[in-house]
């Protein structure tokens, strides 16, 4: 996530030291922790829990986009397109 976000925040002139320092953590350690957590949930609650995990991940993605979307709406210049309108979350019925 940080690797995808940092160029936009750099362009805005934000202090992005934290993002730069944590790109490796996000890519490596956090990804492993999340994979382990999902594996643990499925082992404890069975395959029927996969849909709930996927819905939770989709909800978290949409919630994560709320901050950049709000910033885009406040940005000067032409009216930007919010992130969640160009990359909608998957339908998980």
C-alpha positions, -999 to 999 in steps of 0.1 A, spaced: 0 0 0 27 25 10 46 19 -23 14 27 -43 6 58 -22 40 75 -16 44 90 -51 12 109 -47 20 122 -13 56 131 -24 41 152 -52 20 171 -27 51 179 -7 41 158 23 65 144 48 66 108 36 96 95 56 73 71 74 60 57 41 95 53 27 108 36 58 79 11 59 75 1 23 96 -30 29 77 -38 61 44 -34 43 55 -56 14 72 -83 33 64 -86 70 29 -73 69 19 -95 39 32 -125 57 14 -116 89 -19 -111 70 -15 -144 51 -9 -162 84 -39 -145 100 -62 -156 71 -48 -191 73 -55 -192 110 -91 -179 106 -98 -206 79 -83 -233 101 -103 -223 131 -136 -215 114 -135 -237 83 -138 -229 46 -172 -212 51 -152 -183 67 -135 -174 34 -164 -152 22 -164 -133 55 -126 -127 52 -129 -115 16 -158 -91 26 -137 -77 55 -108 -72 31 -130 -54 6 -145 -32 34 -110 -23 47 -99 -14 11 -129 10 7 -123 25 41 -86 30 34 -95 50 2 -117 74 22 -87 96 32 -71 99 -3 -105 105 -18 -112 133 7 -78 149 0 -84 147 -38 -117 165 -33 -99 194 -15 -71 195 -41 -68 227 -62 -71 226 -100 -94 205 -121 -119 184 -103 -102 150 -97 -118 116 -98 -119 99 -63 -99 67 -61 -129 45 -52 -148 56 -84 -120 44 -107 -113 12 -88 -145 -1 -73 -143 -29 -48 -154 -64 -60 -189 -75 -55 -189 -102 -28 -224 -115 -27 
